[in-house]
Every structure is written in structure tokens, then in C-alpha cells.
């Protein structure tokens, strides 16, 4: 633990810390461009120069290890002069186009030039100009602005695990480029945040807003089950962009491209007024007429003729209200597993990512079953890669091979191999057994098969056998795909006593035994299978569900409501409304509340607060925001034979996996251009 | 620019052996370190330039992403990313050579071959590149032809050199005025024995 003096303040830092970190610990601000705490040290911008006693010249504090007894000065005339010099050099070839630059107002170079720069330039010669580069449908470039900090190169190489960005030529001729190729990563948007200048900017956001006119709302992402912390920037009633928010336990400071760029889907294909199917055609009607018609239909039915299926984008409150409504109508036909996964709702530990995302870093052996985390949960995949890079994480995959950005042992594709691992006859079982903190990640793709319950039970047994479950460590993890799923399971949005599950509802609808079905944004089921049932669709987008619907009750998207989300770890998080739902659309829970009034069976809450109070009363851990309440280990799954069929991820198109994404033009472009590259089974396996 | 394209590249059997020997010099898992000697080997086999195909070949051989190889190849001036003539003239234009008449040499090349910096003669024999100091200042002016230094030049000698090269004869490298290394012309002038002067 070296002790050093910074500007007269004595600080002690951890061994291996840099002088820059020591300066920060001592409260001295060090300007920097190339240094980033999550990336390797480059030391090439020279902005962090400080003076060290007994050193003949200023030192780059980011690259200098803190040593015992060092005496550092950060506020001497030498340091001031050094910073001015560095900035003067950086600005020689930097264009003065701040007024038309998207980074203007939130630019490191702009801010630091103001704070530390010289008053004027002495350079009168022509500036260099660099041709712009093509980096794909998401990243816009103005390469003349580049100051060669190489953060983007280090990010793609280290965090994203794709080596496509590089610096070619040298000296004054150095250029950052991908050689005309798109950045084939599902995390590529993060280079926009990392770029300290306006060289890499968001293509969809280009020239649409200035940072100071945006209203910033801190919220939670709903594109996958990670629950990435996001900031929604809106102007008026329009979402202009989405940025990550720091949360070390969840997404660190990264978000996936789907999370970042899906927002244009919020403006297209929206359901902004209620519709009723009249003579086979959907006709716009008033709320009163729509609710009255739905109520009349439901009143004529018996409880067991009604069913409800929850989609992937519903918040917990919405589903609580829907469950209450359907229960009130006398039905127990509820299911939130619209993909038919054999998730066992009876044991919470059986459907959580128990290790937690941050916990991955403690694992030393990992078995992935029937999942491609890279496209199912890019942020979790990045965490696995981070742990793998450290060097001691052994990874095995059972399922279809894919490029996951890290090397893994491809044990095999089919259920027979999985059975061998569970039996202990496969050598990877020994790897798990010998590991200190073994981890198993099972994707929902392994559970949607007919033998899903057997897979689940088998993995439960394996987790027990290899010592993955003990005090202080639970290595059993179910990787969900849907933001709504864990919350729905927590509140018991599953068949009640005598109720039908998804398959039962579909069979009932086809046979005419189920006469009315609520679809809470459920778009992924087989709409043909609903037969002649009266379909009531609540949701935000005109997708498969709305096309089939007999009554459409327009709801709010995730950016348009205060809502509770539970991520795959079981972490309860609060999202907030950034903009209002369009047109006549309303928050989903309020729709169910209004409908209950029309039915003459009003739900016992009139405000979100009352609803939440009821929700927390029923499920206490939902009140513990921002925490993961560990779940008790128990029995789940159903022992049985595992079929030898290939296990594969259910995600066919990462960029178009839900109704909002399917409405997004940006996501469509990504799907066309990048999908093959990020899902191709090449490279690092084996 | 069809001349800049090459369909495919692979090492000849003897170069493949050499490549394996080079790779074997580096510890297990550090084979990437062989990128520079392999690029050099490829360039020598490929008529003194590196095609995209050659760089891809080296990248594949070392399990490196192509961009990492291209970064290296574009950084160092000794890798030629475009085809060069049979004789690659690298004319030093840094101060000592320039003071000693590098400008005259450039003129001779321009007059005799009709090429300036970065150009190649139509017959594909000569390419001229102006370069910075090659470290032979004491025998300035000088020009590097392929791997060899030709020193103590002037316009006439340069013209003679070019004629010989054009006729297929490769003149001996080193000082063209007959001195050995950078020793003085004639008698020694320094480090004399006592009483010599």
C-alpha cells in the first residue's frame, strides 16, 4: 500500500494504483482524454501530466504506478504550462466546428480546453483533414475531429471482443478506421460515449438535438432481462436518445445497441387510440365504447372461459392489475411464459440468475446450456468476457456453437451431452466439481423444448452435485429474455388452482372452451392458435397481437410510465416516465382499472401508489428497490429423460426481438447489416 | 488499379519452413510477435511489396485480426503496400545528404527515368521514394537500392549506377568513390601515431 503526497495531502492507495488514481483520491482533478478506468492504459494523450519531485520532467500520471514516498504536484506553473502545451497541440488539427458538432456541450475537449487550455492558438498553417470512415449503421464519424486517444480501439478489443477498429499509418497521418467495415458488435454504441470528442457520434441522433435542451430521466431498460440502467433524453414529448447510467452491479457503464438505438421504434406503429373489430375490420372508437364493448363481452362469459397471457414488455404493476382483474372475473387461466418455457414458478431460486451479474466475476467454471448470452443478454456476456479475460474462468457450452467473444470448450450440441454432464460421465462435470465457484447458466431455449422440465430438473441436480449451491454462493442461473418475466413470476402470473397454462389456453381457445383472451403485449405466441376467441390486446405497438385483436386498448411503452421492473437476477428497479404515451394511450394498469369499473367490479386501488402498496403487501421483496433478495434453494423441475435434440437459443434476430424493436428503422438496418456477423458460428470456439 | 491487386498469396515451401522457424522463436501463445518478420518474408517473396492477400495470409497464420496486421504494415515505411519496381531507390533527403547534393541525384533520376517521389517507371524496373535519414551521413549523399546502401554519390555516378542497373548489372554496394566504410579519402587524418603528422 504505497503512501504518497499529492499537493501536500498524504494519501494511501492500493498497490498497483496509478498516480492519477492517487491524485483523485487526494481530491486533485486530473484532466485526461485517453485514460479510462475500464480500459487498458494507453498513455498517449499526455493530458494528465503532473509534476513529480526528483523527476526531470512532468510525468503522465495515468501510466505511472504510484510509488511509496512520491511527492506529486498538480497545481504548479509547470503543470499548467504542460497542460496548455498539450491542448495547444491537440487543437492544432482539431476543427473549430463546435457549433455544428453533436458533441458540443458535452465534449471533453471543449470542457478541458476551457478549463486548462491556452487562450489562443499560435498555429496559422492549414489544418489536416481526414476522410470520414464508414463504421456501420449506428456510428457516425467526423474523423477530422479525432484526437487519437484510441479509446474506441481498446473498447472494441477488450470489452466488446471484436477486433475491427484500428489505427493505421503513423504520426500526423495516423487514422482511426475499420477499413470500411461496420463495427460488428452488439455493444458498438458505447464507443460513442467513450469518444471524448465528436469524432464518433450516434448516427440516428445526428443533428437532431443539443444536449442542453434535453430533459433527462433516469430509468430502466426493457429490451432484455438485464434491466440496464438508462437515462432517457427527451425533448418535448419525443425520446431523442438513450444513454447508459452507471450501475456497477448491473451494466457497469455499458448498454447494448438494442437498448441504445431502439427509441425510434417508440414513434412508429404506435397504438394511440382504442379500436374495436366491427364486421371484421378494426375501427377506431372512444375509450368508453371500447371498454363498454369489452365489459359486455366479458360479462356474458364464465370465469373459466377467460384467459390472460403476459408479454415481454409489461411492468410489474400492469400485470398485478391484470391478474387482479382476471382473478376477479373468476379465472385462473394466467400465464406469463408466452414462449412456453418450462419455468417452475414454485421455487424462486429456480427461475433467477442467482449468482447475480456482478457475481460472475467470482466464478471459476461456467457451463452454458442452450443459450447464446451474446445476443440474449449482451451485458451479461460482456461480464463473462471480462471474467474470462482475467484468465481463470473455464467455460463449457452445450448447445449450438456461436461466436461468444471468448473461448469456450464446445462440449456438444445436443441433450445427450447435457445428460452426460449431469450424470457426471462427461469430463466437464469434473471441471465443475473441482471449481471453487462453479456456475451454470441455462437459457430459456433449453426450457421451451418438450423436455424442458427434465432439463431444468437435471440442471438442478447438477448444481447440487457440483457444489454450486452452498452458503454464500448460488451458481444456478436462469437467463431470461423478457424484461417482464421475473416480475410476472414473482407476482404469480401463472396458472392458479385448476387454471390452464399457455398450452392449455391455446388448446382451449382452439377448441372453443376459452372464449376471451387478454394479451398484455403478448406478440410472440401463435396468433392462429387462438381460434375464435375474443382477443383483448393491451400494448403499445401494432404488432402480431394487435393484428389478431378484436379489441385494442392502447397502452404505454416502457419510457412512458413509472414502473417497477425485476431483472433476471431478481433485482427490483424503478423506471420513470420520460414522455407521455401518444394520443389516447394510457398506462396499462389504469386501463385494467377502468375496465374493472365498467365490469362493475372495481379493483381496490385508484392510484399507482395504492397499487404498489397492494403489490408490496402481496410480494414484500418488490418493495426493496435496487436490491436482490436472495431466493431460498428448493425443488424445481421434473425429472425425466432429456432428448438428444440440439439445444439452441430461441433468439432468431437479436435486433428484432420485440414489438418496439420491430417498429424501429434503425434496428431493421442493423438486422440487415450486422446480424450475420454477430451470430455467426465462427472463430473462438474450441 | 489492377496492379495493386493480388488474388491470393501463400508462402513457398522453403519460406513456409522459415516462417515456422520464426514463429518457433516466440513462446507458446505469443506467436503474434512474429508478425513483423513474417511480413518481411512475405514482402521478399512477393516482389518487394505486401498485397492485401499477403497480409491476410500472415494474419491467418498468426491468428491475428487483419486490422492488427494492417496497423503494423501501414506504420512502418519498410513495408511497401503498393507494388514497387525491381529496383527500389530510396533517396535520402535529410539535411546532410541534401547539403551534399541529394537534390542533384533527384534531378538525375527525374531526367533519366522520368520519375519523382513515389513513382515507378513504366517498364517496372525502378521506383523512387524520398526518405528521411538512413544514417549514412558521413558518406552523404546516398541512396538505398533494395537492401544495399550506395554512398558518396554525385550526379555522374548516379547516372552510371542507373545505367548499370538498367542493363541488368548490380554494381557493388558501399562507397562509390573507393573508400572503405567512412574512412577518410587517402591518408588518415585523425588518431595518428605520435610523430606521424
Interface residues (C-beta under 8 A of the other chain):
Chain A: X163 X164 X165 X166 X167 X168 X169 X170 X178 X179
Chain B: X65 X66 X67 X68 X70 X71 X74 X75
